[in-house]
Amino acid sequence: MHCRIPPVSTANPPRRKVFMKEDTEIEELVQVCLRAYDPTDISVQTLVGGDLSLLGSFFGASIRAGALSGKIYVATEAGDAAVIRGMALWWGPGAEPLSPEGQEWHRTVYRPDFGNLTEKLLGPRGKVDSWYLSLLAVEPDYQRRGVARALIDAVRAKASASGELRTAAVNLGF
């Protein structure tokens, strides 16, 4: 999925058009993530056990997994489709980013409390039966301009039309 963002004008706020695009470059998306996420934020540091040299590998692995069985949405400016300004990695209903062994490790070792909370709130298959936002990144100069909203609204409309849930792991550092 691809969202285009027209140039911002005070007289004419941005409108967004959404259309399919499957051929985004993983490394370009990794670089967007590296610029978008603040490495001094403790929540970002926990993604890589405090070793920030691993952050690019973390984003790359997440994006590669999403390219295999998730959905990657990108946002570009109108007239400049070659430059990605934001990206979102979603797992659609029925998609599971981890193997059964990985799911067990994630549930019992990495995040037992989160897994229990998710099941309590959404049911035993709630996360698997919903659209799950795993990664959302917007270039710093394009933050607070509706790019993330366009990336979320693209899936919200799709999920609402089919009656599916939308979930996200949220940590807003602002």
N, CA and C atoms as an extended XYZ file, in Angstrom:
522
Properties=species:S:1:pos:R:3:atomname:S:1:resname:S:1:resid:I:1 pbc="F F F"
N         0.857       -1.166        0.000 N   MET     1
C         0.000        0.000        0.000 CA  MET     1
C         0.895        1.217        0.000 C   MET     1
N         0.449        2.255       -0.628 N   HIS     2
C         1.262        3.438       -0.811 CA  HIS     2
C         0.379        4.659       -0.577 C   HIS     2
N         0.798        5.580        0.262 N   CYS     3
C         0.070        6.820        0.517 CA  CYS     3
C         0.874        7.964       -0.072 C   CYS     3
N         0.237        8.833       -0.815 N   ARG     4
C         0.936       10.015       -1.333 CA  ARG     4
C         0.508       11.231       -0.532 C   ARG     4
N         1.468       12.069       -0.221 N   ILE     5
C         1.213       13.265        0.565 CA  ILE     5
C         1.514       14.485       -0.295 C   ILE     5
N         0.504       15.288       -0.621 N   PRO     6
C         0.759       16.486       -1.415 CA  PRO     6
C         1.608       17.484       -0.631 C   PRO     6
N         2.260       18.431       -1.320 N   PRO     7
C         3.020       19.456       -0.608 CA  PRO     7
C         2.119       20.189        0.383 C   PRO     7
N         2.673       20.522        1.532 N   VAL     8
C         1.889       21.201        2.566 CA  VAL     8
C         1.763       22.673        2.215 C   VAL     8
N         0.562       23.175        2.348 N   SER     9
C         0.295       24.587        2.123 CA  SER     9
C        -0.645       25.037        3.221 C   SER     9
N        -0.451       26.232        3.737 N   THR    10
C        -1.315       26.700        4.809 CA  THR    10
C        -2.740       26.899        4.315 C   THR    10
N        -2.904       27.244        3.056 N   ALA    11
C        -4.241       27.462        2.511 CA  ALA    11
C        -4.924       26.149        2.144 C   ALA    11
N        -4.158       25.142        1.845 N   ASN    12
C        -4.718       23.888        1.357 CA  ASN    12
C        -4.078       22.718        2.108 C   ASN    12
N        -4.719       22.223        3.183 N   PRO    13
C        -4.111       21.136        3.944 CA  PRO    13
C        -3.951       19.877        3.099 C   PRO    13
N        -3.016       19.007        3.478 N   PRO    14
C        -2.753       17.809        2.683 CA  PRO    14
C        -3.960       16.885        2.588 C   PRO    14
N        -4.161       16.335        1.418 N   ARG    15
C        -5.115       15.249        1.211 CA  ARG    15
C        -4.312       14.024        0.840 C   ARG    15
N        -4.858       12.865        1.130 N   ARG    16
C        -4.103       11.648        0.874 CA  ARG    16
C        -4.853       10.705       -0.049 C   ARG    16
N        -4.127       10.144       -0.997 N   LYS    17
C        -4.659        9.080       -1.841 CA  LYS    17
C        -3.887        7.817       -1.503 C   LYS    17
N        -4.577        6.713       -1.478 N   VAL    18
C        -3.944        5.448       -1.127 CA  VAL    18
C        -4.038        4.504       -2.316 C   VAL    18
N        -2.942        3.852       -2.653 N   PHE    19
C        -2.943        2.860       -3.721 CA  PHE    19
C        -1.861        1.827       -3.434 C   PHE    19
N        -1.905        0.709       -4.127 N   MET    20
C        -0.987       -0.401       -3.862 CA  MET    20
C         0.409       -0.127       -4.416 C   MET    20
N         1.395       -0.582       -3.671 N   LYS    21
C         2.789       -0.580       -4.130 CA  LYS    21
C         3.510       -1.671       -3.360 C   LYS    21
N         4.136       -2.596       -4.051 N   GLU    22
C         4.763       -3.747       -3.410 CA  GLU    22
C         6.287       -3.721       -3.444 C   GLU    22
N         6.917       -2.840       -4.207 N   ASP    23
C         8.350       -2.950       -4.471 CA  ASP    23
C         9.228       -1.960       -3.699 C   ASP    23
N         8.885       -1.679       -2.443 N   THR    24
C         9.711       -0.768       -1.652 CA  THR    24
C        11.029       -1.424       -1.269 C   THR    24
N        12.065       -0.653       -1.181 N   GLU    25
C        13.394       -1.156       -0.839 CA  GLU    25
C        13.548       -1.231        0.676 C   GLU    25
N        13.972       -2.391        1.168 N   ILE    26
C        14.117       -2.606        2.606 CA  ILE    26
C        15.105       -1.619        3.219 C   ILE    26
N        16.241       -1.431        2.611 N   GLU    27
C        17.250       -0.538        3.198 CA  GLU    27
C        16.747        0.895        3.296 C   GLU    27
N        15.994        1.343        2.320 N   GLU    28
C        15.435        2.695        2.388 CA  GLU    28
C        14.477        2.813        3.569 C   GLU    28
N        13.690        1.775        3.801 N   LEU    29
C        12.774        1.778        4.938 CA  LEU    29
C        13.536        1.742        6.256 C   LEU    29
N        14.620        0.971        6.311 N   VAL    30
C        15.457        0.931        7.518 CA  VAL    30
C        15.983        2.334        7.823 C   VAL    30
N        16.454        3.034        6.806 N   GLN    31
C        16.994        4.379        7.012 CA  GLN    31
C        15.914        5.349        7.496 C   GLN    31
N        14.692        5.220        6.979 N   VAL    32
C        13.586        6.044        7.473 CA  VAL    32
C        13.385        5.773        8.962 C   VAL    32
N        13.390        4.500        9.349 N   CYS    33
C        13.213        4.140       10.764 CA  CYS    33
C        14.339        4.704       11.622 C   CYS    33
N        15.569        4.581       11.156 N   LEU    34
C        16.708        5.082       11.934 CA  LEU    34
C        16.629        6.593       12.142 C   LEU    34
N        16.124        7.316       11.144 N   ARG    35
C        15.976        8.766       11.298 CA  ARG    35
C        14.762        9.120       12.154 C   ARG    35
N        13.731        8.283       12.113 N   ALA    36
C        12.481        8.596       12.807 CA  ALA    36
C        12.526        8.295       14.303 C   ALA    36
N        13.232        7.250       14.682 N   TYR    37
C        13.260        6.833       16.085 CA  TYR    37
C        14.430        7.489       16.813 C   TYR    37
N        14.163        8.009       18.005 N   ASP    38
C        15.167        8.691       18.821 CA  ASP    38
C        15.968        7.670       19.621 C   ASP    38
N        17.248        7.481       19.308 N   PRO    39
C        18.036        6.463       19.997 CA  PRO    39
C        18.278        6.768       21.475 C   PRO    39
N        17.999        8.006       21.920 N   THR    40
C        18.154        8.303       23.345 CA  THR    40
C        16.923        7.901       24.146 C   THR    40
N        15.828        7.561       23.456 N   ASP    41
C        14.595        7.127       24.121 CA  ASP    41
C        14.792        5.710       24.658 C   ASP    41
N        14.493        5.512       25.924 N   ILE    42
C        14.711        4.212       26.558 CA  ILE    42
C        13.914        3.105       25.877 C   ILE    42
N        12.727        3.421       25.370 N   SER    43
C        11.927        2.384       24.707 CA  SER    43
C        12.599        1.914       23.420 C   SER    43
N        13.303        2.802       22.734 N   VAL    44
C        14.045        2.419       21.530 CA  VAL    44
C        15.256        1.583       21.931 C   VAL    44
N        15.923        1.971       22.992 N   GLN    45
C        17.094        1.229       23.459 CA  GLN    45
C        16.735       -0.198       23.865 C   GLN    45
N        15.543       -0.386       24.427 N   THR    46
C        15.152       -1.740       24.849 CA  THR    46
C        14.944       -2.672       23.661 C   THR    46
N        14.691       -2.126       22.486 N   LEU    47
C        14.515       -2.969       21.299 CA  LEU    47
C        15.773       -3.764       20.978 C   LEU    47
N        16.926       -3.229       21.378 N   VAL    48
C        18.211       -3.859       21.039 CA  VAL    48
C        19.073       -4.089       22.274 C   VAL    48
N        18.443       -4.215       23.427 N   GLY    49
C        19.183       -4.489       24.654 CA  GLY    49
C        20.214       -3.429       24.980 C   GLY    49
N        19.976       -2.197       24.562 N   GLY    50
C        20.886       -1.100       24.838 CA  GLY    50
C        22.026       -0.957       23.844 C   GLY    50
N        22.201       -1.904       22.935 N   ASP    51
C        23.284       -1.855       21.942 CA  ASP    51
C        22.758       -1.202       20.665 C   ASP    51
N        22.903        0.113       20.586 N   LEU    52
C        22.334        0.860       19.463 CA  LEU    52
C        22.948        0.497       18.120 C   LEU    52
N        24.103       -0.156       18.120 N   SER    53
C        24.687       -0.595       16.849 CA  SER    53
C        23.819       -1.660       16.182 C   SER    53
N        22.903       -2.264       16.944 N   LEU    54
C        22.020       -3.303       16.411 CA  LEU    54
C        20.687       -2.757       15.889 C   LEU    54
N        20.458       -1.461       16.051 N   LEU    55
C        19.161       -0.890       15.697 CA  LEU    55
C        18.829       -1.076       14.218 C   LEU    55
N        19.776       -0.843       13.334 N   GLY    56
C        19.535       -1.050       11.903 CA  GLY    56
C        19.189       -2.492       11.596 C   GLY    56
N        19.880       -3.423       12.248 N   SER    57
C        19.580       -4.851       12.055 CA  SER    57
C        18.194       -5.194       12.574 C   SER    57
N        17.812       -4.599       13.707 N   PHE    58
C        16.474       -4.839       14.255 CA  PHE    58
C        15.407       -4.378       13.262 C   PHE    58
N        15.536       -3.137       12.780 N   PHE    59
C        14.552       -2.629       11.819 CA  PHE    59
C        14.569       -3.459       10.541 C   PHE    59
N        15.759       -3.818       10.068 N   GLY    60
C        15.864       -4.632        8.857 CA  GLY    60
C        15.179       -5.975        9.012 C   GLY    60
N        15.400       -6.639       10.144 N   ALA    61
C        14.760       -7.938       10.386 CA  ALA    61
C        13.247       -7.791       10.466 C   ALA    61
N        12.785       -6.741       11.138 N   SER    62
C        11.338       -6.510       11.249 CA  SER    62
C        10.721       -6.275        9.874 C   SER    62
N        11.369       -5.459        9.069 N   ILE    63
C        10.850       -5.131        7.739 CA  ILE    63
C        10.909       -6.346        6.817 C   ILE    63
N        11.985       -7.121        6.895 N   ARG    64
C        12.070       -8.340        6.077 CA  ARG    64
C        10.959       -9.317        6.449 C   ARG    64
N        10.703       -9.477        7.745 N   ALA    65
C         9.609      -10.354        8.176 CA  ALA    65
C         8.281       -9.830        7.636 C   ALA    65
N         8.097       -8.509        7.704 N   GLY    66
C         6.875       -7.916        7.178 CA  GLY    66
C         6.736       -8.093        5.682 C   GLY    66
N         7.852       -8.035        4.966 N   ALA    67
C         7.807       -8.233        3.514 CA  ALA    67
C         7.390       -9.655        3.164 C   ALA    67
N         7.690      -10.605        4.045 N   LEU    68
C         7.330      -12.004        3.785 CA  LEU    68
C         5.865      -12.298        4.068 C   LEU    68
N         5.349      -11.842        5.219 N   SER    69
C         3.976      -12.230        5.550 CA  SER    69
C         3.128      -11.102        6.115 C   SER    69
N         3.667       -9.896        6.176 N   GLY    70
C         2.892       -8.754        6.639 CA  GLY    70
C         2.528       -7.848        5.478 C   GLY    70
N         2.154       -6.633        5.787 N   LYS    71
C         1.839       -5.610        4.783 CA  LYS    71
C         2.643       -4.369        5.127 C   LYS    71
N         3.394       -3.863        4.168 N   ILE    72
C         4.169       -2.646        4.367 CA  ILE    72
C         3.506       -1.524        3.579 C   ILE    72
N         3.174       -0.450        4.270 N   TYR    73
C         2.579        0.726        3.665 CA  TYR    73
C         3.632        1.827        3.685 C   TYR    73
N         3.749        2.577        2.605 N   VAL    74
C         4.699        3.680        2.550 CA  VAL    74
C         3.976        4.967        2.160 C   VAL    74
N         4.542        6.102        2.600 N   ALA    75
C         3.999        7.415        2.261 CA  ALA    75
C         5.071        8.198        1.520 C   ALA    75
N         4.666        8.841        0.423 N   THR    76
C         5.564        9.699       -0.352 CA  THR    76
C         4.850       11.015       -0.630 C   THR    76
N         5.605       12.023       -1.006 N   GLU    77
C         4.994       13.287       -1.400 CA  GLU    77
C         4.497       13.183       -2.829 C   GLU    77
N         3.381       13.843       -3.110 N   ALA    78
C         2.872       13.884       -4.481 CA  ALA    78
C         3.937       14.509       -5.368 C   ALA    78
N         4.147       13.907       -6.518 N   GLY    79
C         5.140       14.412       -7.447 CA  GLY    79
C         6.544       13.907       -7.175 C   GLY    79
N         6.739       13.187       -6.071 N   ASP    80
C         8.063       12.665       -5.735 CA  ASP    80
C         7.914       11.272       -5.136 C   ASP    80
N         7.366       10.353       -5.924 N   ALA    81
C         7.079        9.003       -5.436 CA  ALA    81
C         8.342        8.217       -5.109 C   ALA    81
N         9.502        8.707       -5.518 N   ALA    82
C        10.740        7.967       -5.276 CA  ALA    82
C        11.249        8.122       -3.849 C   ALA    82
N        10.798        9.160       -3.127 N   VAL    83
C        11.309        9.418       -1.785 CA  VAL    83
C        10.252        9.055       -0.746 C   VAL    83
N        10.568        8.068        0.086 N   ILE    84
C         9.639        7.617        1.125 CA  ILE    84
C         9.759        8.537        2.333 C   ILE    84
N         8.622        9.056        2.795 N   ARG    85
C         8.582        9.954        3.949 CA  ARG    85
C         8.109        9.251        5.216 C   ARG    85
N         7.433        8.120        5.054 N   GLY    86
C         6.952        7.381        6.216 CA  GLY    86
C         6.621        5.960        5.831 C   GLY    86
N         6.567        5.087        6.841 N   MET    87
C         6.227        3.690        6.577 CA  MET    87
C         5.517        3.096        7.785 C   MET    87
N         4.692        2.091        7.502 N   ALA    88
C         4.002        1.347        8.554 CA  ALA    88
C         4.053       -0.131        8.198 C   ALA    88
N         4.335       -0.942        9.188 N   LEU    89
C         4.365       -2.393        9.022 CA  LEU    89
C         3.193       -2.972        9.792 C   LEU    89
N         2.295       -3.615        9.077 N   TRP    90
C         1.085       -4.197        9.656 CA  TRP    90
C         1.098       -5.707        9.466 C   TRP    90
N         0.503       -6.394       10.416 N   TRP    91
C         0.229       -7.830       10.291 CA  TRP    91
C        -1.273       -7.959       10.187 C   TRP    91
N        -1.750       -8.479        9.062 N   GLY    92
C        -3.182       -8.636        8.839 CA  GLY    92
C        -3.736       -9.840        9.569 C   GLY    92
N        -5.053       -9.960        9.591 N   PRO    93
C        -5.682      -11.108       10.248 CA  PRO    93
C        -5.107      -12.422        9.727 C   PRO    93
N        -4.782      -13.294       10.639 N   GLY    94
C        -4.247      -14.600       10.283 CA  GLY    94
C        -2.745      -14.628       10.093 C   GLY    94
N        -2.119      -13.463        9.986 N   ALA    95
C        -0.659      -13.415        9.806 CA  ALA    95
C         0.013      -13.494       11.165 C   ALA    95
N         1.058      -14.270       11.252 N   GLU    96
C         1.828      -14.391       12.486 CA  GLU    96
C         3.296      -14.263       12.121 C   GLU    96
N         3.987      -13.242       12.659 N   PRO    97
C         5.371      -13.012       12.260 CA  PRO    97
C         6.374      -14.016       12.816 C   PRO    97
N         5.971      -14.824       13.769 N   LEU    98
C         6.900      -15.766       14.395 CA  LEU    98
C         6.490      -17.210       14.142 C   LEU    98
N         7.472      -18.088       14.118 N   SER    99
C         7.215      -19.529       14.031 CA  SER    99
C         6.532      -19.974       15.324 C   SER    99
N         5.962      -21.184       15.369 N   PRO   100
C         5.375      -21.657       16.634 CA  PRO   100
C         6.382      -21.620       17.789 C   PRO   100
N         7.643      -21.975       17.522 N   GLU   101
C         8.662      -21.924       18.571 CA  GLU   101
C         8.931      -20.481       18.990 C   GLU   101
N         8.999      -19.595       18.005 N   GLY   102
C         9.208      -18.182       18.292 CA  GLY   102
C         8.049      -17.585       19.067 C   GLY   102
N         6.836      -18.004       18.721 N   GLN   103
C         5.667      -17.540       19.454 CA  GLN   103
C         5.740      -17.967       20.914 C   GLN   103
N         6.149      -19.211       21.154 N   GLU   104
C         6.260      -19.716       22.527 CA  GLU   104
C         7.327      -18.938       23.298 C   GLU   104
N         8.479      -18.710       22.688 N   TRP   105
C         9.541      -17.943       23.337 CA  TRP   105
C         9.064      -16.526       23.649 C   TRP   105
N         8.424      -15.903       22.679 N   HIS   106
C         7.930      -14.540       22.863 CA  HIS   106
C         6.931      -14.493       24.008 C   HIS   106
N         6.060      -15.485       24.068 N   ARG   107
C         5.014      -15.520       25.082 CA  ARG   107
C         5.571      -15.842       26.471 C   ARG   107
N         6.532      -16.768       26.571 N   THR   108
C         6.977      -17.227       27.891 CA  THR   108
C         8.236      -16.544       28.408 C   THR   108
N         9.066      -16.025       27.504 N   VAL   109
C        10.333      -15.440       27.943 CA  VAL   109
C        10.336      -13.922       27.762 C   VAL   109
N        10.010      -13.465       26.551 N   TYR   110
C        10.197      -12.056       26.227 CA  TYR   110
C         9.127      -11.153       26.833 C   TYR   110
N         7.889      -11.497       26.635 N   ARG   111
C         6.828      -10.594       27.092 CA  ARG   111
C         5.642      -11.333       27.680 C   ARG   111
N         5.858      -12.065       28.755 N   PRO   112
C         4.737      -12.838       29.297 CA  PRO   112
C         3.559      -11.965       29.729 C   PRO   112
N         3.840      -10.855       30.348 N   ASP   113
C         2.743      -10.003       30.809 CA  ASP   113
C         1.956       -9.415       29.644 C   ASP   113
N         2.660       -8.999       28.584 N   PHE   114
C         1.978       -8.432       27.426 CA  PHE   114
C         1.105       -9.476       26.746 C   PHE   114
N         1.640      -10.685       26.592 N   GLY   115
C         0.863      -11.764       25.979 CA  GLY   115
C        -0.397      -12.068       26.761 C   GLY   115
N        -0.282      -12.122       28.087 N   ASN   116
C        -1.456      -12.379       28.928 CA  ASN   116
C        -2.457      -11.239       28.829 C   ASN   116
N        -1.965      -10.012       28.838 N   LEU   117
C        -2.850       -8.861       28.729 CA  LEU   117
C        -3.566       -8.854       27.382 C   LEU   117
N        -2.832       -9.128       26.304 N   THR   118
C        -3.433       -9.173       24.972 CA  THR   118
C        -4.540      -10.214       24.916 C   THR   118
N        -4.268      -11.408       25.431 N   GLU   119
C        -5.287      -12.459       25.421 CA  GLU   119
C        -6.481      -12.073       26.280 C   GLU   119
N        -6.236      -11.442       27.422 N   LYS   120
C        -7.332      -11.035       28.306 CA  LYS   120
C        -8.225       -9.993       27.626 C   LYS   120
N        -7.599       -9.027       26.958 N   LEU   121
C        -8.362       -7.950       26.334 CA  LEU   121
C        -8.989       -8.333       25.001 C   LEU   121
N        -8.264       -9.115       24.198 N   LEU   122
C        -8.712       -9.404       22.838 CA  LEU   122
C        -9.150      -10.840       22.616 C   LEU   122
N        -8.949      -11.700       23.610 N   GLY   123
C        -9.259      -13.116       23.447 CA  GLY   123
C        -8.038      -13.862       22.960 C   GLY   123
N        -8.085      -15.192       22.988 N   PRO   124
C        -6.902      -15.982       22.655 CA  PRO   124
C        -6.390      -15.782       21.226 C   PRO   124
N        -7.258      -15.394       20.305 N   ARG   125
C        -6.813      -15.169       18.924 CA  ARG   125
C        -6.965      -13.706       18.512 C   ARG   125
N        -7.199      -12.839       19.481 N   GLY   126
C        -7.451      -11.434       19.166 CA  GLY   126
C        -6.354      -10.765       18.384 C   GLY   126
N        -5.109      -11.008       18.770 N   LYS   127
C        -4.003      -10.381       18.047 CA  LYS   127
C        -3.857      -10.977       16.653 C   LYS   127
N        -4.027      -12.273       16.537 N   VAL   128
C        -3.884      -12.944       15.242 CA  VAL   128
C        -5.051      -12.604       14.319 C   VAL   128
N        -6.241      -12.381       14.878 N   ASP   129
C        -7.426      -12.102       14.072 CA  ASP   129
C        -7.618      -10.612       13.787 C   ASP   129
N        -6.637       -9.800       14.099 N   SER   130
C        -6.765       -8.358       13.890 CA  SER   130
C        -5.621       -7.836       13.028 C   SER   130
N        -5.756       -6.600       12.614 N   TRP   131
C        -4.647       -5.887       11.984 CA  TRP   131
C        -3.799       -5.346       13.125 C   TRP   131
N        -2.522       -5.715       13.153 N   TYR   132
C        -1.629       -5.327       14.236 CA  TYR   132
C        -0.523       -4.430       13.687 C   TYR   132
N        -0.458       -3.201       14.194 N   LEU   133
C         0.568       -2.256       13.754 CA  LEU   133
C         1.844       -2.520       14.536 C   LEU   133
N         2.853       -2.998       13.843 N   SER   134
C         4.104       -3.400       14.472 CA  SER   134
C         5.163       -2.306       14.430 C   SER   134
N         5.193       -1.532       13.367 N   LEU   135
C         6.244       -0.534       13.189 CA  LEU   135
C         5.663        0.647       12.428 C   LEU   135
N         5.891        1.843       12.933 N   LEU   136
C         5.418        3.068       12.297 CA  LEU   136
C         6.545        4.090       12.386 C   LEU   136
N         6.974        4.621       11.256 N   ALA   137
C         8.075        5.585       11.234 CA  ALA   137
C         7.790        6.671       10.212 C   ALA   137
N         8.078        7.907       10.591 N   VAL   138
C         7.908        9.056        9.704 CA  VAL   138
C         9.171        9.908        9.803 C   VAL   138
N         9.674       10.341        8.648 N   GLU   139
C        10.845       11.219        8.622 CA  GLU   139
C        10.616       12.395        9.575 C   GLU   139
N        11.627       12.788       10.351 N   PRO   140
C        11.442       13.874       11.326 CA  PRO   140
C        10.838       15.152       10.743 C   PRO   140
N        11.257       15.574        9.558 N   ASP   141
C        10.710       16.797        8.961 CA  ASP   141
C         9.249       16.655        8.535 C   ASP   141
N         8.731       15.444        8.518 N   TYR   142
C         7.350       15.200        8.094 CA  TYR   142
C         6.459       14.762        9.246 C   TYR   142
N         7.008       14.709       10.453 N   GLN   143
C         6.207       14.351       11.616 CA  GLN   143
C         5.262       15.495       11.954 C   GLN   143
N         4.117       15.138       12.518 N   ARG   144
C         3.077       16.099       12.896 CA  ARG   144
C         2.454       16.799       11.688 C   ARG   144
N         2.485       16.108       10.530 N   ARG   145
C         1.884       16.665        9.309 CA  ARG   145
C         0.858       15.707        8.709 C   ARG   145
N         0.444       14.698        9.469 N   GLY   146
C        -0.597       13.798        8.998 CA  GLY   146
C        -0.116       12.562        8.272 C   GLY   146
N         1.200       12.366        8.185 N   VAL   147
C         1.722       11.204        7.464 CA  VAL   147
C         1.353        9.915        8.195 C   VAL   147
N         1.626        9.854        9.490 N   ALA   148
C         1.290        8.647       10.261 CA  ALA   148
C        -0.214        8.399       10.232 C   ALA   148
N        -0.994        9.452       10.340 N   ARG   149
C        -2.454        9.309       10.296 CA  ARG   149
C        -2.884        8.695        8.966 C   ARG   149
N        -2.292        9.122        7.855 N   ALA   150
C        -2.643        8.557        6.547 CA  ALA   150
C        -2.298        7.076        6.490 C   ALA   150
N        -1.148        6.708        7.057 N   LEU   151
C        -0.733        5.303        7.057 CA  LEU   151
C        -1.668        4.451        7.914 C   LEU   151
N        -2.138        5.001        9.016 N   ILE   152
C        -3.069        4.270        9.887 CA  ILE   152
C        -4.464        4.235        9.272 C   ILE   152
N        -4.911        5.365        8.735 N   ASP   153
C        -6.256        5.424        8.153 CA  ASP   153
C        -6.428        4.463        6.982 C   ASP   153
N        -5.355        4.201        6.239 N   ALA   154
C        -5.439        3.267        5.115 CA  ALA   154
C        -5.888        1.891        5.589 C   ALA   154
N        -5.348        1.435        6.697 N   VAL   155
C        -5.725        0.118        7.226 CA  VAL   155
C        -7.019        0.207        8.026 C   VAL   155
N        -7.232        1.315        8.720 N   ARG   156
C        -8.472        1.478        9.482 CA  ARG   156
C        -9.688        1.340        8.564 C   ARG   156
N        -9.646        1.986        7.411 N   ALA   157
C       -10.764        1.900        6.467 CA  ALA   157
C       -10.954        0.471        5.980 C   ALA   157
N        -9.857       -0.193        5.659 N   LYS   158
C        -9.922       -1.577        5.184 CA  LYS   158
C       -10.483       -2.500        6.271 C   LYS   158
N        -9.996       -2.345        7.506 N   ALA   159
C       -10.446       -3.195        8.608 CA  ALA   159
C       -11.901       -2.905        8.973 C   ALA   159
N       -12.280       -1.643        8.973 N   SER   160
C       -13.660       -1.287        9.306 CA  SER   160
C       -14.639       -1.846        8.286 C   SER   160
N       -14.256       -1.804        7.020 N   ALA   161
C       -15.127       -2.311        5.959 CA  ALA   161
C       -15.387       -3.802        6.112 C   ALA   161
N       -14.410       -4.523        6.654 N   SER   162
C       -14.570       -5.974        6.802 CA  SER   162
C       -14.908       -6.384        8.231 C   SER   162
N       -15.042       -5.416        9.148 N   GLY   163
C       -15.393       -5.721       10.529 CA  GLY   163
C       -14.254       -6.302       11.347 C   GLY   163
N       -13.005       -6.117       10.897 N   GLU   164
C       -11.852       -6.663       11.610 CA  GLU   164
C       -11.357       -5.677       12.673 C   GLU   164
N       -10.671       -6.208       13.683 N   LEU   165
C       -10.075       -5.389       14.733 CA  LEU   165
C        -8.797       -4.731       14.241 C   LEU   165
N        -8.411       -3.625       14.896 N   ARG   166
C        -7.106       -3.011       14.694 CA  ARG   166
C        -6.452       -2.899       16.059 C   ARG   166
N        -5.193       -3.305       16.178 N   THR   167
C        -4.469       -3.202       17.437 CA  THR   167
C        -3.080       -2.656       17.172 C   THR   167
N        -2.481       -2.092       18.204 N   ALA   168
C        -1.117       -1.566       18.079 CA  ALA   168
C        -0.444       -1.584       19.437 C   ALA   168
N         0.839       -1.855       19.432 N   ALA   169
C         1.654       -1.677       20.626 CA  ALA   169
C         2.072       -0.218       20.610 C   ALA   169
N         1.658        0.542       21.605 N   VAL   170
C         1.842        1.984       21.557 CA  VAL   170
C         2.815        2.446       22.631 C   VAL   170
N         3.774        3.263       22.222 N   ASN   171
C         4.642        3.968       23.145 CA  ASN   171
C         4.908        5.319       22.520 C   ASN   171
N         4.241        6.321       23.017 N   LEU   172
C         4.397        7.655       22.463 CA  LEU   172
C         5.372        8.427       23.332 C   LEU   172
N         6.520        8.732       22.791 N   GLY   173
C         7.549        9.420       23.547 CA  GLY   173
C         7.429       10.931       23.488 C   GLY   173
N         6.207       11.435       23.419 N   PHE   174
C         6.014       12.880       23.396 CA  PHE   174
C         4.797       13.238       24.199 C   PHE   174
